[in-house]
Amino acid sequence: MEQHPEAQEGAPMFAEEPSGATGRTVIHEQAVAKVAAAAARAVPGVHSLGTAPSRALGAIRDAVGADHASGVRAEAGATQAAVDVTLVAKYGVPLQKLADDVRAAVYKAVEEFTGLAVIEVNVEIADVYIGEPKAGEPRQAEAAQRPQLPSPSGSEEL
């Protein structure tokens, strides 16, 4: 394969931007919100984003393939952004530490991926997810009230 005389080994074969290139870049709030939502969801201890009603609507939106930024609101200007995150924590996770971890992750991701300076990240923990019983399994309160019946072999179930 013959190489162009001006091409150097390992150098890109496309023209570089002129150093005086001008133009404008606009990063919409929805783009900032999606970056922030992805970062928040990745933090261990975050069960979901949004409040109960917004999660219900989010499930419908997810089913049709829309709105990956549910639970996150962003304001973006030419050089700065501010983000509000509403989330549901998993039970057993220290909530203040979770909020700090989410805040740090969102700051880092938004600044890295958008180039905007993040001026604040507000975290609201709207609920704590304790867990749901598996299908066919009674809730703990119901199981405690139900009398224990002897098994067919004559011994009691534990």
Secondary structure, 3 states (H helix, E strand, C coil): CCCCCCCCCCCCCCCCCCCCCCCCCCCCHHHHHHHHHHHHHCCCCEEEECCHHHHHHHHHHHHCCCCCCCCEEEEECCCEEEEEEEEEEECCCCHHHHHHHHHHHHHHHHHHHHCCEEEEEEEEEEEEECCCCCCCCCCHHHHHHCCCCECCCCCECC
